[in-house]
């Protein structure tokens, strides 16, 4: 048996690219699915309506919330399960669960069935990203990790941008069923591909499962995220629907943190934070994800509400951001293998800050050329930021710690993105409410009576200008968060440090890279 890749070899071989292909397929399914379904919510309101009464938005939103809560429940368990059953077995099971859940969603006959099947889908989808990251990290070795993480970054950064485009196209040209059915052939291919391409690995069944930790962390995280994700619909933080689950969830998470240092093998190993690189990387990742995912929500909403674009056209107009990210991501990956990430990430954040600063001056008549240019600049920065941070976090972990480290990263990203969306939504909503003509002007496009009430064309222009001002103020918050991220990024490693992610021959507890 000979290893195709060794730690000393920095070439990316065909065998490693095969593994990367499996992981990217899984990531595409998991990440695209979240944003594709967002577009279908208005369709669900009418499709599953009782006679003459469309379902409330808060009811159909459970198709997204249920999926997110399933993700939050299963992610903390993934690190232990990967060590216990092996990453290959678990990854194949996760793809199968996600694909079956997708097929069942497509045949749902009422909203309750759809929500239930979305939860099943989320249990599979929640494992795909942390497991994929673990597989990629172990296959890459320290000298190829930056480039391979850049490959994984493609679906992570482009999923939220391409999802609305794909969702709008599928619903317009086919039906809502295809939002889910599209996952079935992709899942079938991914399943066969994973069985053929992923190397066998060695489970570590000796670790006992931390039931007490799971009873605190999984429901605690799910309740906290449910409370936070209820903020946009409620419009403020101080309502029982937000505070009760969020505070109970937070109490359970805090209880888990205090408890987690007692058992030898806790569900989430917070002792990993003793690794300075991991700790700084996770703090930087948290701030970045709040700004990135929160800000990402604003752009298509602006195009739809202020400029009157369709969902599909709004999605296409955001594409320059994805193009920018695709250009810099492979460059940043290569640089991450050669230079410390502390010398790369701040430059990426400067590009994002420049783009955000431009969007703080947004108006209802801002030229599309300017807007698309700003989005492209932000994309250039995003491609040079997210995956190098993750590379820094995982690069200095020992092979036995990688599954737990990637679980921590994914939980951080999940919490941060929920907080980012909630914070930006509330600031924007309150800004639109405070502007007297904003909401009437947006509604006036489809209602001549409202247009007449606010003074016709003049009133609409004035109202849209007020609404655009609310978007600009919200971007100031995103800009400030990017500034905080820059401060955190300055503490990332600026000198080469020894990687503990060594090859099999040097480290007995490492999972094999590739063996024949």
C-alpha positions as CSV (number, residue, x, y, z in Angstrom):
1,X,0.0,0.0,0.0
2,X,1.5,3.3,-1.1
3,X,0.2,6.7,-0.3
4,X,-0.3,8.8,-3.4
5,X,0.2,12.1,-1.5
6,X,2.7,12.8,1.2
7,X,3.0,15.7,3.5
8,X,6.2,16.8,1.8
9,X,4.6,16.8,-1.6
10,X,2.7,19.9,-2.5
11,X,1.3,18.7,-5.8
12,X,-2.5,18.4,-6.2
13,X,-2.9,14.9,-7.7
14,X,-5.9,13.5,-9.7
15,X,-6.8,11.4,-6.7
16,X,-7.0,14.4,-4.4
17,X,-9.1,16.3,-7.0
18,X,-11.5,13.3,-7.1
19,X,-12.0,13.7,-3.3
20,X,-12.5,17.4,-3.7
21,X,-15.2,16.8,-6.4
22,X,-17.2,14.6,-3.9
23,X,-17.0,17.3,-1.2
24,X,-17.9,20.1,-3.6
25,X,-21.0,18.2,-4.9
26,X,-22.2,17.7,-1.3
27,X,-21.6,21.3,-0.4
28,X,-23.4,22.5,-3.5
29,X,-26.5,20.5,-2.5
30,X,-26.5,21.6,1.1
31,X,-25.8,25.3,0.5
32,X,-27.8,25.9,-2.6
33,X,-30.8,24.3,-1.0
34,X,-31.1,26.9,1.7
35,X,-31.2,29.9,-0.7
36,X,-33.2,28.1,-3.4
37,X,-36.1,27.4,-1.1
38,X,-36.2,31.1,0.2
39,X,-37.4,32.1,-3.3
40,X,-40.2,29.5,-3.2
41,X,-41.8,30.8,0.0
42,X,-44.5,33.0,-1.8
43,X,-45.3,30.0,-4.0
44,X,-45.8,27.8,-1.0
45,X,-48.2,30.4,0.5
46,X,-50.6,30.0,-2.5
47,X,-49.9,26.3,-3.4
48,X,-50.8,25.0,0.1
49,X,-53.5,27.6,0.8
50,X,-57.0,26.7,1.9
51,X,-59.8,28.0,-0.4
52,X,-59.3,31.7,-0.9
53,X,-57.0,32.1,2.1
54,X,-53.2,32.1,1.4
55,X,-51.1,30.7,4.2
56,X,-49.4,33.2,6.5
57,X,-45.8,33.9,5.6
58,X,-44.8,32.9,9.2
59,X,-46.2,29.4,8.5
60,X,-44.4,28.7,5.3
61,X,-41.2,30.2,6.7
62,X,-41.0,27.1,8.9
63,X,-39.8,25.3,5.8
64,X,-36.6,27.3,6.2
65,X,-36.6,27.5,10.0
66,X,-37.2,23.7,10.3
67,X,-34.2,23.0,8.0
68,X,-32.0,25.5,9.9
69,X,-32.9,24.0,13.3
70,X,-32.2,20.5,12.1
71,X,-28.8,21.7,10.9
72,X,-28.2,23.3,14.4
73,X,-29.2,20.0,16.1
74,X,-27.0,17.7,14.1
75,X,-23.8,19.8,13.6
76,X,-22.6,19.5,17.2
77,X,-22.9,15.6,17.0
78,X,-21.0,15.4,13.7
79,X,-17.5,15.6,15.2
80,X,-18.1,12.7,17.5
81,X,-19.9,10.6,14.9
82,X,-17.1,11.1,12.4
83,X,-14.6,9.7,14.9
84,X,-16.9,6.9,15.9
85,X,-18.1,5.7,12.5
86,X,-15.6,7.1,10.1
87,X,-16.0,10.1,7.8
88,X,-16.7,8.1,4.6
89,X,-19.5,6.0,6.1
90,X,-21.1,9.1,7.7
91,X,-20.7,11.3,4.6
92,X,-22.4,8.6,2.4
93,X,-25.2,8.3,5.0
94,X,-25.6,12.1,5.1
95,X,-25.9,12.3,1.2
96,X,-28.4,9.5,1.3
97,X,-30.5,11.2,4.0
98,X,-30.4,14.5,2.2
99,X,-31.4,13.0,-1.1
100,X,-34.3,11.0,0.4
101,X,-35.5,14.1,2.2
102,X,-35.4,16.1,-1.1
103,X,-37.5,13.4,-2.9
104,X,-40.0,13.4,-0.1
105,X,-40.3,17.2,-0.1
106,X,-41.2,17.1,-3.8
107,X,-44.2,14.9,-3.2
108,X,-45.4,16.7,0.0
109,X,-49.2,17.3,-0.3
110,X,-49.5,19.8,2.6
111,X,-47.4,22.3,4.4
112,X,-46.9,20.2,7.5
113,X,-45.6,17.3,5.5
114,X,-43.2,19.6,3.7
115,X,-41.9,21.1,7.0
116,X,-41.4,17.5,8.4
117,X,-39.5,16.4,5.3
118,X,-37.4,19.6,5.4
119,X,-36.3,18.6,8.9
120,X,-35.2,15.2,7.6
121,X,-33.3,16.9,4.7
122,X,-31.6,19.2,7.3
123,X,-30.4,16.3,9.4
124,X,-28.5,15.1,6.3
125,X,-27.5,18.6,5.1
126,X,-26.1,19.6,8.5
127,X,-23.5,16.9,8.4
128,X,-22.3,17.5,4.8
129,X,-20.3,20.7,5.4
130,X,-18.4,19.8,8.6
131,X,-17.7,16.3,7.2
132,X,-16.6,17.7,3.8
133,X,-14.2,20.1,5.5
134,X,-12.8,17.2,7.6
135,X,-12.3,15.0,4.5
136,X,-10.7,17.9,2.5
137,X,-8.3,18.9,5.4
138,X,-7.1,15.3,5.9
139,X,-6.7,14.7,2.1
140,X,-4.9,17.9,1.5
141,X,-2.1,17.9,4.1
142,X,-0.7,21.2,5.3
143,X,1.1,22.1,2.0
144,X,-2.0,21.8,-0.3
145,X,-4.6,22.9,2.2
146,X,-5.1,26.5,1.0
147,X,-5.7,25.5,-2.6
148,X,-8.1,22.7,-1.7
149,X,-10.0,24.9,0.7
150,X,-10.4,27.5,-2.1
151,X,-12.1,24.7,-4.1
152,X,-14.5,24.1,-1.2
153,X,-15.1,27.9,-0.9
154,X,-16.7,28.0,-4.4
155,X,-20.1,26.6,-3.3
156,X,-19.8,28.3,0.1
157,X,-19.5,31.8,-1.4
158,X,-21.5,31.3,-4.6
159,X,-24.4,29.3,-3.1
160,X,-26.1,32.3,-1.6
161,X,-25.7,34.3,-4.8
162,X,-26.7,31.6,-7.3
163,X,-29.5,30.1,-5.2
164,X,-32.1,32.8,-5.9
165,X,-31.3,32.7,-9.6
166,X,-31.7,28.9,-9.8
167,X,-34.9,29.0,-7.6
168,X,-36.5,31.8,-9.7
169,X,-35.7,30.0,-12.9
170,X,-37.0,26.6,-11.7
171,X,-40.3,28.0,-10.4
172,X,-40.9,30.2,-13.5
173,X,-40.0,27.5,-16.1
174,X,-41.2,24.3,-14.3
175,X,-42.8,24.2,-10.8
176,X,-41.9,24.4,-7.1
177,X,-41.4,20.6,-7.0
178,X,-38.2,21.0,-9.0
179,X,-36.6,23.1,-6.3
180,X,-36.3,19.7,-4.4
181,X,-36.3,17.3,-7.3
182,X,-33.1,18.8,-8.7
183,X,-31.3,17.4,-5.7
184,X,-32.2,13.8,-6.5
185,X,-30.0,13.1,-9.5
186,X,-27.2,15.2,-8.0
187,X,-27.5,13.2,-4.8
188,X,-27.5,9.9,-6.6
189,X,-24.4,10.9,-8.5
190,X,-22.7,12.2,-5.3
191,X,-23.6,8.9,-3.5
192,X,-21.9,6.7,-6.2
193,X,-19.0,9.1,-6.5
194,X,-18.4,9.1,-2.8
195,X,-18.4,5.3,-2.5
196,X,-15.9,5.1,-5.3
197,X,-13.6,8.1,-4.7
198,X,-13.4,8.5,-0.9
199,X,-10.6,6.4,0.8
200,X,-11.4,4.1,3.6
201,X,-10.7,5.6,7.0
202,X,-10.2,4.4,10.5
203,X,-13.0,5.1,13.0
204,X,-12.1,5.5,16.7
205,X,-14.9,3.7,18.5
206,X,-13.3,3.9,21.9
207,X,-14.7,7.4,22.6
208,X,-17.9,7.4,24.7
209,X,-20.7,9.6,23.5
210,X,-21.4,12.7,25.6
211,X,-25.1,12.4,26.1
212,X,-25.3,15.1,28.8
213,X,-23.4,17.5,26.5
214,X,-25.8,16.7,23.6
215,X,-28.9,17.3,25.7
216,X,-27.5,20.8,26.5
217,X,-25.8,21.8,23.2
218,X,-28.1,20.6,20.4
219,X,-31.4,21.9,21.8
220,X,-29.6,25.0,23.2
221,X,-28.2,25.9,19.8
222,X,-31.5,25.1,18.1
223,X,-33.5,27.2,20.5
224,X,-31.1,30.1,20.4
225,X,-31.1,30.2,16.5
226,X,-34.9,29.9,16.5
227,X,-35.2,33.0,18.8
228,X,-32.7,34.9,16.7
229,X,-34.2,33.9,13.3
230,X,-37.6,35.1,14.7
231,X,-36.3,38.7,15.0
232,X,-36.9,39.8,11.3
233,X,-40.6,38.7,11.4
234,X,-41.2,40.3,14.8
235,X,-39.4,43.5,13.9
236,X,-37.7,43.8,17.3
237,X,-35.8,41.9,19.9
238,X,-38.0,42.4,23.0
239,X,-40.9,40.1,22.1
240,X,-41.7,36.8,23.9
241,X,-41.3,34.8,20.6
242,X,-37.7,36.0,20.4
243,X,-36.6,36.3,24.0
244,X,-38.0,33.1,25.5
245,X,-36.4,30.6,23.1
246,X,-33.2,32.7,22.7
247,X,-32.6,33.0,26.5
248,X,-33.4,29.4,27.2
249,X,-31.1,28.3,24.4
250,X,-28.4,30.7,25.5
251,X,-28.6,29.3,29.1
252,X,-28.3,25.8,27.8
253,X,-25.2,26.7,25.7
254,X,-23.6,28.5,28.6
255,X,-24.3,25.5,30.8
256,X,-22.6,23.3,28.2
257,X,-19.6,25.5,28.0
258,X,-19.1,25.3,31.8
259,X,-19.7,21.5,31.8
260,X,-17.6,20.7,28.7
261,X,-14.2,20.9,30.5
262,X,-15.1,18.0,32.8
263,X,-15.5,15.0,30.6
264,X,-12.4,13.6,28.8
265,X,-14.3,13.5,25.4
266,X,-16.9,16.3,25.4
267,X,-19.4,16.7,22.5
268,X,-17.6,19.9,21.4
269,X,-14.0,20.1,22.5
270,X,-13.6,23.8,23.6
271,X,-10.1,23.0,24.8
272,X,-9.2,23.5,21.1
273,X,-9.5,27.2,21.8
274,X,-6.1,26.9,23.6
275,X,-4.7,26.8,20.0
276,X,-4.3,30.5,19.4
277,X,-4.6,30.2,15.6
278,X,-7.9,28.4,15.9
279,X,-9.3,30.9,18.5
280,X,-8.3,34.0,16.5
281,X,-9.6,32.4,13.2
282,X,-13.0,31.6,14.7
283,X,-13.4,35.1,16.2
284,X,-12.4,36.6,12.7
285,X,-14.8,34.1,11.0
286,X,-17.6,35.1,13.3
287,X,-17.3,38.8,12.6
288,X,-16.8,38.2,8.9
289,X,-19.9,35.9,8.6
290,X,-22.1,38.4,10.5
291,X,-21.1,41.2,8.0
292,X,-21.1,39.0,4.9
293,X,-24.3,37.0,5.3
294,X,-26.1,40.0,6.7
295,X,-25.0,42.3,3.9
296,X,-25.7,39.6,1.3
297,X,-29.4,39.9,2.2
298,X,-29.6,43.6,1.4
299,X,-28.4,43.7,-2.2
300,X,-31.1,41.5,-3.9
301,X,-33.8,43.1,-1.6
302,X,-32.7,46.6,-2.8
303,X,-32.9,45.6,-6.4
304,X,-36.4,44.1,-5.9
305,X,-37.9,46.7,-3.6
306,X,-36.3,50.0,-4.8
307,X,-35.5,49.2,-8.5
308,X,-38.6,47.0,-9.1
309,X,-36.6,44.0,-10.4
310,X,-37.9,40.4,-10.5
311,X,-36.4,37.8,-8.3
312,X,-34.5,36.3,-11.2
313,X,-33.1,39.6,-12.5
314,X,-32.2,40.6,-8.9
315,X,-30.2,37.4,-8.6
316,X,-28.5,37.9,-11.9
317,X,-27.5,41.5,-10.9
318,X,-25.7,40.1,-7.9
319,X,-23.6,37.8,-10.1
320,X,-20.6,40.2,-10.4
321,X,-20.0,39.6,-6.7
322,X,-19.6,35.8,-7.5
323,X,-17.4,36.5,-10.5
324,X,-15.1,38.6,-8.3
325,X,-14.9,35.9,-5.7
326,X,-14.1,33.2,-8.3
327,X,-11.2,35.3,-9.6
328,X,-9.5,35.8,-6.3
329,X,-10.3,32.5,-4.6
330,X,-7.8,30.3,-6.4
331,X,-5.1,33.0,-6.0
332,X,-5.8,33.3,-2.3
333,X,-5.7,29.5,-1.9
334,X,-2.3,29.3,-3.6
335,X,-1.0,32.2,-1.5
336,X,-2.3,30.5,1.7
337,X,-0.1,27.5,1.0
338,X,3.0,29.8,0.6
339,X,2.4,32.7,3.1
340,X,0.9,33.1,6.5
341,X,-2.8,34.0,6.2
342,X,-2.3,37.1,8.4
343,X,-0.6,38.6,5.3
344,X,-3.5,37.7,3.0
345,X,-6.8,38.2,4.8
346,X,-6.5,41.9,5.7
347,X,-6.0,42.7,2.0
348,X,-9.2,40.9,1.2
349,X,-11.1,42.7,3.9
350,X,-9.9,46.1,2.5
351,X,-11.6,45.3,-0.8
352,X,-14.8,44.3,1.1
353,X,-14.6,47.6,3.1
354,X,-14.2,49.7,-0.1
355,X,-17.3,48.0,-1.6
356,X,-19.3,48.4,1.6
357,X,-18.2,52.1,1.9
358,X,-19.6,52.7,-1.6
359,X,-22.9,51.1,-0.8
360,X,-23.3,53.4,2.2
361,X,-23.9,56.1,-0.4
362,X,-26.6,54.1,-2.3
363,X,-29.6,56.0,-3.6
364,X,-32.8,55.1,-5.5
365,X,-31.2,56.2,-8.8
366,X,-27.6,55.0,-8.3
367,X,-26.2,53.9,-11.7
368,X,-26.2,50.1,-12.2
369,X,-22.6,50.4,-13.5
370,X,-21.6,51.8,-10.1
371,X,-23.5,49.2,-8.2
372,X,-22.2,46.2,-10.2
373,X,-18.7,47.6,-9.9
374,X,-19.0,47.9,-6.1
375,X,-20.3,44.3,-5.9
376,X,-17.4,43.1,-8.1
377,X,-14.9,44.8,-5.7
378,X,-16.6,43.2,-2.7
379,X,-16.5,39.8,-4.5
380,X,-12.7,40.2,-5.0
381,X,-12.3,40.7,-1.3
382,X,-14.6,37.8,-0.3
383,X,-12.7,35.4,-2.4
384,X,-9.5,36.3,-0.5
385,X,-11.0,36.2,2.9
386,X,-13.3,33.3,3.9
387,X,-11.4,30.2,3.0
388,X,-7.9,31.5,4.1
389,X,-9.5,32.1,7.6
390,X,-10.7,28.5,7.6
391,X,-7.4,27.3,6.4
392,X,-5.7,29.1,9.3
393,X,-8.1,27.6,11.8
394,X,-7.6,23.9,10.7
395,X,-3.9,23.9,9.5
396,X,-2.3,23.7,12.9
397,X,-4.7,21.1,14.4
398,X,-3.6,17.5,14.8
399,X,-5.4,15.0,12.5
400,X,-7.4,13.6,15.4
401,X,-8.7,17.1,16.2
402,X,-9.8,18.1,12.6
403,X,-13.3,16.7,12.9
404,X,-14.0,18.6,16.1
405,X,-12.3,21.7,14.8
406,X,-14.4,21.8,11.6
407,X,-17.5,21.2,13.7
408,X,-16.6,24.3,15.8
409,X,-16.1,26.4,12.6
410,X,-19.5,25.3,11.1
411,X,-21.3,26.1,14.3
412,X,-19.7,29.5,14.4
413,X,-20.7,30.2,10.8
414,X,-24.3,29.0,11.5
415,X,-24.7,31.3,14.5
416,X,-23.0,34.3,12.9
417,X,-25.0,34.1,9.7
418,X,-28.3,33.9,11.6
419,X,-27.3,36.9,13.8
420,X,-26.1,38.8,10.7
421,X,-29.4,38.3,8.8
422,X,-31.4,39.1,12.0
423,X,-29.5,42.3,12.8
424,X,-29.5,43.7,9.2
425,X,-33.2,42.8,8.8
426,X,-34.3,44.6,11.9
427,X,-32.2,47.7,11.2
428,X,-33.5,47.8,7.6
429,X,-37.2,47.2,8.6
430,X,-37.1,49.8,11.3
431,X,-35.5,52.3,8.9
432,X,-38.2,51.6,6.3
433,X,-40.9,52.0,9.0
434,X,-39.5,55.4,10.2
435,X,-39.5,56.7,6.6
436,X,-43.2,57.6,6.2
437,X,-43.4,57.1,2.4
438,X,-41.0,54.2,2.0
439,X,-43.5,51.2,2.3
440,X,-46.3,53.0,0.5
441,X,-44.0,53.9,-2.4
442,X,-42.8,50.2,-2.7
443,X,-46.4,49.0,-2.7
444,X,-47.5,51.8,-5.1
445,X,-45.9,50.0,-8.1
446,X,-48.6,47.4,-8.0
447,X,-51.5,49.4,-6.6
448,X,-52.6,52.6,-8.4
449,X,-54.8,53.6,-5.4
450,X,-51.8,53.8,-3.1
451,X,-49.9,55.7,-5.8
452,X,-52.7,58.3,-5.9
453,X,-52.8,58.6,-2.1
454,X,-49.1,59.5,-1.8
455,X,-49.1,62.0,-4.6
456,X,-48.5,60.0,-7.7
457,X,-45.1,59.9,-9.4
458,X,-43.6,62.6,-7.2
459,X,-44.7,60.8,-4.0
460,X,-43.3,57.5,-5.3
461,X,-39.9,59.1,-6.1
462,X,-39.7,60.7,-2.7
463,X,-40.7,57.4,-0.9
464,X,-38.2,55.3,-2.9
465,X,-35.5,57.9,-2.0
466,X,-36.4,57.5,1.7
467,X,-36.3,53.7,1.3
468,X,-32.9,53.8,-0.4
469,X,-31.6,55.9,2.5
470,X,-32.7,53.1,4.9
471,X,-30.6,50.7,2.9
472,X,-27.6,53.1,3.0
473,X,-27.9,53.4,6.8
474,X,-28.0,49.6,7.2
475,X,-24.8,49.3,5.1
476,X,-23.0,51.6,7.6
477,X,-23.6,48.8,10.2
478,X,-22.1,46.2,7.8
479,X,-19.2,48.5,7.1
480,X,-18.5,48.9,10.9
481,X,-18.6,45.1,11.3
482,X,-16.0,44.7,8.4
483,X,-13.8,47.2,10.3
484,X,-14.0,45.0,13.5
485,X,-13.1,42.0,11.3
486,X,-10.0,43.8,10.1
487,X,-8.9,44.4,13.7
488,X,-9.4,40.7,14.5
489,X,-7.6,39.7,11.3
490,X,-4.5,41.6,12.3
491,X,-4.0,39.0,15.0
492,X,-3.9,36.1,12.5
493,X,-0.5,34.4,12.1
494,X,2.0,36.6,10.2
495,X,4.8,34.2,10.4
496,X,5.1,30.5,9.2
497,X,4.2,28.1,12.0
498,X,4.7,24.4,12.2
499,X,1.6,22.4,11.0
500,X,0.5,19.5,13.1
501,X,-1.6,18.1,10.3
502,X,1.1,15.6,9.4
503,X,1.0,12.7,7.1
504,X,0.3,9.1,8.2
505,X,3.9,8.1,8.5
506,X,4.7,10.9,10.8
507,X,1.5,10.7,12.9
508,X,0.0,7.4,13.8
509,X,-3.5,8.7,14.7
510,X,-4.0,10.4,11.3
511,X,-6.7,9.2,9.0
512,X,-5.1,7.9,5.8
513,X,-4.9,10.5,3.0
514,X,-5.3,8.1,0.0
515,X,-4.2,4.5,0.0
516,X,-4.2,1.8,-2.7
